[in-house]
Amino acid sequence: MKHLQAILSGVLMVASVLASGGGMAQQMYKWTGADGKLNYTDTPPPATARRSESSEVATATSDSDSNTALPYALVRAARDHPVVLYTTKTCVPCDLGRAYLSKRGIPYTEKTVNSAADIVHLKQAGGDGTMPMLLVGRSKQTGFESGAWGNMLTAAAYPETSRLPTGYRNPPAGAAAPVTDKVQTEPAELPGTPASRSSSAPLPSGKTDSGFRF
């Protein structure tokens, strides 16, 4: 009973914080399935649910469309384990990484690495020059590898399939180095275009061996 009260208190606290940030109220359901597993959904529980409760929980909105709300599962995952993608130009693995996150429905922030200052910030974030680099909370993966990326996102409680609402757009990509930095900002000398591969090719099921590196 005390455990249940703690969970409810946590949900109400999240609701309060998100509501104060200008989120939207959404009906949420907490129910226990036939297998005994506790679930949180924004849709009514199935008839086989052992017991259920409902409450209104605020949901976060995208920066580009304040009327597009994220479901609670994504709000919670993005709050606890924000996703940041570091990319650079002329990078096929970066294109594959974006496509993977888009297909899975992951809200993320993209930071581009195209200048000397950007490279400095990439290294400060733990990068070794291999692109893309994905940060999921405190977890890091350099280079695109669908299996490793998927494991990181699943461990961070992101849904296995896309639950992004229609019309949601991630914030526009921005330079890795803040514009206020005094670090040298002229374009860095980047390697030439990697071996040609169509960015529209099907997503690989295993490790991508091409890896872009500075």
N, C-alpha and C positions, 0 to 999 in steps of 0.2 A: 504493500500500500504506500509506504514511504517512497519507494522507487517510482511508482506511478505519479505521485504528487510532485516529485522532483522533475520528471519529464514534462508534466503539464506546466510547471513554473517556468521551465526553460523555454517552452513554446510561447508562453505569454510574454516573456521577456523579449524574445526575438520579434514578436509581433509589435511590441511597444517601440523597440528601436527602429524597426523598419518603417512603422507608421510615422514616426517623428521625422524620417528622412523624405517624406513625400511619396511613400509607396501607396499601393492600392489594396483595399481589403478584399480578401478572397476566402470562400468557405473551404475549410480544411477538415479532413476526416482522419481519425486515429482508430485503427481497428486491428483485432487479432485474428489472423487467418486460421484455417483448420489445422495448419501445421504448427500453430503456437507462435508464429513469428509476428512481431509488432510492425505495423505498416503505417505510414503517413502518406496520404494521397489527397489530391484536389478533386477527386471524383468519389461518389458514394461507394461504400464497401460492398462486396458481393454478398449474395444471400447466405453464403456458407460461412460468413464471418462469425466468430464466436461472440464478440461484443464490439461495440464501436461508440465513438464520441465525435462530436463535431464542434468546430469553433471558427471564428473569423481570424485569419492571419493576414497581415499585410505582405505584399509581394513587391520585390524591387522592380524597377523599370530600366529600360535601356537608355543610354545617354541620347540616342538619336531620335527616340520616339517615346515620350513620356506616357503615352497611352497604351504601350505594349508591356504587359506585366509578365514576369517570369513565374513559373510555378514554384511552390515552396521548396521542393527537392533541389532545384537549381539555386535558389536563393541561399539555402543553407550550405550547399557545397561551395558556391562561389565566395561566400563569406569566410568559411573556414579554410578553404584551399583555393585561393584565386589562381587563375591560369594566365600565364604570360608567355607569349610566343615571340622569340627573337628570330628575325629573318633578315635576309639581304637580297639585293637585286640579282637577277640572272642566276637563280638558285632553284633547280628542279626539285630537290628534296624539300625546300621550303614550300613550294607549290603543293606538293603531296601532303605536307603537314597541315596546311590550311584546309585542304580538301577533306582530310581525315577529321579534323575538329568540326568542320561544317557538317559532315555527314552524321557525326555522333551528336551534334546539337550542343556543343560546348560554348558557353559565353566566355570570351577571352579578350585580353588586351594584346595588341601586336606592337612590338618595338623593332624598328628597322635599324640595321647596322650598316652604314654606308660611309662613315667618316672616321677619322682618327679618334675623335672624341667618343664616337659611338663604340669603337673597339675597346676603349678604356672602360666604359661602363659595362660592356659585355663581360670583360674579365673580372670586374668587380662583382658581377652577379654570379660568377663561378664558371663562365664560359672558357673553353680552351681553343676557340677559333673554329670549331666544327659547327656548321649551320645545317638546319635550324637548331635552336635550343629551346626546350620546353620546360617551364617551371610550373609545377602544380603544388602550391603551398611551398613547403620546404624541399620537396623532391625535385630532382633535376634529371634531364635526359638530353644529351647532345647528339645531334644527328637524328634523322627520322627513322623510327622503327615502330611499326604499328602495334606489335605485341607489347613492347615496353610502355609505349604511350597509353595503350588501353589499360594495362595493369595499374599504372599510376592513377589514371582517372577513376577507375573502379574502386581502388583503395581510398580515394578521396570522396567516395559516395556520389559521384556523378552518375546519372542514369545510363544504362547500357544502350538505350536507343534515344533518338532525339525527342525532346519534349519542348523545344523552343516554340513559342507561339508564332503564328504567321505574322510577318511584318517586322519581326525583331531583327535588329542590325547591331553588330558589335561596333564599338567606337572606332573611328578612323585610325589607321596605323600612324604612329608618331616616332620620331627619332629616339633612339635609346638614350642619347645624351640630352639632358634638359637644355633648353635654349639659353639659360642663364649661365651655363658653364663657361669658364674662361679657357678650357682646354682647346687645343688646336682643332678647328672644325673643318679644315679643307678635306675634300674627298680622299679616302684612303686608296692605295693601290691594291685593287682586288684582283684575284686570279681571273683568267678568261672564263668564258662560258664552259661549264662542264659538258661531258659527252652528251650529245643531243638525245633527249628523251621527251616524248610528248607529255605535257602536263595534264592532258586529258585522259591519259592511260588509266586503266583500272587500278585502284589502290592495291599495293602489294600486301600479301598476307603475312609476310615475314620481314626480316631485316633488310633495309635498303642499303646496298653496298656501295653506292656512288658517293655518299657523304660529301657535302661542300665544305671546304676548309680554307681559312684565310692563309 
